[in-house]
Amino acid sequence: MEPGEFSFPNDADVLRGRVLITDKENNRVQVVRPPIGQ
């Protein structure tokens, strides 16, 4: 598995303009800030 790659993404939410994605198999939460105005 490559860095930043999800094994089992099981939930997502938006908080303060960022997207939070939980990965059940990797025991982590990845935070993504989408580009603005695109």
C-alpha positions as CSV (number, residue, x, y, z in Angstrom):
1,M,0.0,0.0,0.0
2,E,1.3,3.5,-1.0
3,P,1.4,6.4,1.5
4,G,-2.0,8.2,1.4
5,E,-3.8,5.2,0.0
6,F,-6.8,3.9,1.9
7,S,-7.3,0.3,2.8
8,F,-10.9,0.5,4.0
9,P,-12.4,4.0,4.0
10,N,-15.6,3.7,6.0
11,D,-16.7,7.2,6.8
12,A,-16.3,10.8,5.7
13,D,-17.3,14.2,7.1
14,V,-16.7,17.9,6.4
15,L,-15.4,20.1,9.2
16,R,-14.4,23.8,8.8
17,G,-13.8,23.4,5.1
18,R,-11.8,20.2,5.4
19,V,-12.8,16.7,4.5
20,L,-12.1,14.0,7.1
21,I,-11.9,10.4,6.0
22,T,-11.6,7.5,8.4
23,D,-9.8,4.3,7.4
24,K,-10.8,1.4,9.6
25,E,-8.0,-1.0,8.6
26,N,-5.2,1.6,9.0
27,N,-6.6,3.1,12.2
28,R,-6.3,6.6,11.0
29,V,-8.1,9.8,10.0
30,Q,-6.9,11.6,6.9
31,V,-7.7,15.3,6.5
32,V,-7.9,16.8,3.0
33,R,-8.3,20.4,2.2
34,P,-10.0,20.7,-1.2
35,P,-8.8,23.5,-3.6
36,I,-10.8,26.7,-3.2
37,G,-12.7,28.1,-6.2
38,Q,-12.3,25.2,-8.6
